[in-house]
Amino acid sequence: MIKKFLFYGFIVMFLTSCKFLNPSLMLKTPRDYKFDELPTNKEIETRLRPNDKINMVLLANDGFKLLDLVGENRIATNQLANNLEYKVEFDGMVNFPIIDRIKLGGLTIREAESLLEEEFSKYYVKPFVLLKITNRKVMVFNGSDGNARVVSLMDDNTDLLRVIAQSGGITSTGRAYDIKVIRGEFEKPKVYHFNLRTIEGLKSADFMMQSNDIVYVTPSPQTAKKIMLEIGPYLSLLTTLLLVINYFKK
């Protein structure tokens, strides 16, 4: 009876392999996967990227008078900052009134403001430009099933640790020592690895996040627990059958 019990038990465990026990596991990398090296020079300023939406406020005389780009007095002063929003196109170009299309992709906010001030100086006296990206977001998978979140980057220099905190922290099933940050196009992304299990790992936690980054905290597979959940009903049925067979044999 014991041999039969073990035999059927192993068959059930074989059929419920790791792939079926952890169907929600994403973004798995091989053991010998070579992660990208962290930048040696910390990027502390946000750079404009395709699909970024930017809000612009334009003032004259170094900030003395708010200018209306659409038409004189057609937009109320207190509504201008919220109404004028521009998109960085796929090639990094942005289409503005008066100065037409200009390339801002790849520039920091400060660099873009300086460039726009130079362009608007052809039409206004001492223009003063303020820019803000309004749609900067990252996706965070914090180590549990079905608990992903989209976190807005409200500040220009939000680091990895703050994004994890804003998403609710690492769950009890997440591996703090196995965190991936995926950046760039899906065809050829850069993948960075972080270990926040120890204090030593904080040295790399000031990694500045960029729009559309993916933060993936690898979840623990909890294989033993899932195996028991999978084979529990079969074991109960098998035990019942063996007891019935043994009863009739007696």
N, C-alpha and C positions, 0 to 999 in steps of 0.2 A: 504493500500500500504506500509506504514511504517513497519507494522508488518511482512509482507511478505519479505520486504527488509532485515530486521534484521534477520529473520529466515534463509534465504538463506545465508546471510553473515556468521552467526555462523556455518552453515554446512560446508562452504568452509574453515573456520578457523580451524574447528575440523579435517577436512581431511588433511590439511597441518600442521601436528603436528611438534614438535621440531625436531624429528628425520629426517624428510624430509626437514626441513628448514635449518638444519646444517649437511649435509651429510659428510662434510670434517672434522668434529671435531674428533680428535684422542686422545688416551691415557687418556680417562676420568676416574676419580676416584670418588668413592662414597663420600658423604658428611662426613661420619665418618671414612674415610680412614686414617690409621695410617702411616704417613711417617716415614722413617728411620731418626734417630737422626744424626746430623752432627758430624763428628769426632772431639773429643775434642783436639787431638793433630794434628795440621795442617801438612799435608803431603806436604813437600816442594820439594821433589825429586821424579822424575819419576821412576816407577818400570817396569821392563820388563814383558811383558805379551805374551801369545800365539798369533801368527800371526804377532808380531812385526818384522820388518825388520831392521837389524842393520848394520851400516857401521863401519868397523874397520881399524884403522891404527896401525901398529906395528913397533916400532923402537927399536934399540939396544943401549946399553950404555946410558941409561936414556934419550933417545931422540936424540942421535947423528947421527945414521944411520937408514934410512928407509929400512925395510926388505921386501924381496919378498917371499911370502909363497908358490907361485906356482912353481917357479924355478928361478935360478940365472939369473938376467938381462932379464927375459922374459917379464916383465911388466915395462913400463916406470914409473919413479918415480912420475911424475905429473898425472898419470892416476890411481895409486894404490888406492887412497882414494875413487874414484868413482866406481871402478870395483869390489871390494871385498865387497859383501853384503851377509848377512846371515839371515836366518829366525828362529825365536823362534817357535819351534814346539808345538803341542797341549799339550805335557807333560812338557813344559818348557825347553826342551833340545835344544842345538844348536850344529850343526856339523861343527867343524873347521878342517882345515888341521893340520897335525902333532899331535895335542893333542886330536883329535877325538871328540866324543860327550861329552858335559859338560852341567850341569844344570845351567841356568842363570835366568830362569823364577822366578819372585818374588823378584829379587834383584834390587837395585837401580843401576844407571849407575856407580857410584863410586865403589859400592861393586863388580859389574861385572868386572870392569877394574882391580881391585886389585886381583880378583880371576884368571883372565886370565894372569896377569903378573906373578903370582905365578906358573901357569902351564907352561908358556913359558920359565920361568927361568931354566927349566930342559934342554932346548935346546939352549938358547941364553944368552948372558951376559947382565945382568941388563935390561931386556925388559921393554919397556914403551908402554902402550896401550891406545888408544883413541877410544871411542865408541860414536856412535850417532844413534838414532832411526830415520829412514827416512820416515816412513809411518804413523806417528801419526796424526789422524784426529778425529773430532767430527762432529755429525750432529746437525744442529740448525734449529728448526722450530720457527720463530720469530713472530708468531701471525697473519699471514695473509695467505690466501689461495694460494697454489701453489708457495710459496716463500721460500722453504727450501733450506739450503745451507750446503755444506760440507766444514768445516774450518780446515786447516792444523795447527797443533800445532808446530810452529817453535822453540819455546823455551821449555825448560824442565819444567818450572814452570809458565805456562799460567793459569790465573784464570778465573772464570766465567764471570766477567764483561768485560774482554778483548775479550773473545770469542764472546759475544753478540755484542760488538762494531765491531769486524771484520766481522760479518755477516750482518752488516748494521744497527744494533740497533733494538729496539723494535718498531714495526709498530704502527700506530694510532689505529689499532683494537686489539692490543695485551694487555693483562692484566699484567702489571708490578708487580702486587702483587700476581700473581699466576704462578710461574715458576717452572717447574719440571726438575730435572736432574736425568736421568735413567742410571744406571751403572751395569755392570755385565751380566751374562747370561740371556737370555730372559725367561727361565723357572722359574728363581727365582731372579729377579733383585732387586737391592737396589734403592729406589726412595726417593730423597731428595727434599724438598720444600723450595722455596726462595721468599721473598717479597722485591722487590727493589723499591717499590713505595715511601718509605721514606728514609731519611738519616740514620735512625736506621738500615735499612736493609743492609747497606754497611758493617756492621760488619761480615756478612756471605758471602759477595760477593768475598772475597779472597779465596774461595773454589777452590782448584787446580784441573784442569781438567785432565782426563786420556784418553788414546786412546780408541776410540769407545764409548765414552759417548754420550748420547742423551740429548740435551737441548730443552725443549718444553715450549714455551711461550703460555699459553692458550689464544685463541682468544675470543674476545667478540662475543656473538651469534648474536647481532643486529637483534633480533627477529622481532621487529616492522617493520623495514625496509624490511626485507625479506617477512614478511606476506603481506605487501602492494604490493610487487613485484609479489607475488604468486597470490593473490586474485584480483589484479588490473584489469586484463582482464575480469575476471568473473563478477566483480562489474560493469564494463563498459557495458558488455553485458546485465546484469540484469537490470541496469538502463534504457538502451535503450528499452528493452522489456516492462518494466513497463510504460514508457512514451508512447509507442505505444498502449499498452492496455488501458491506461487512455485516450488517444486521441480518440480511437474508442468508448469508453464508453460515451464520451461526444457527 
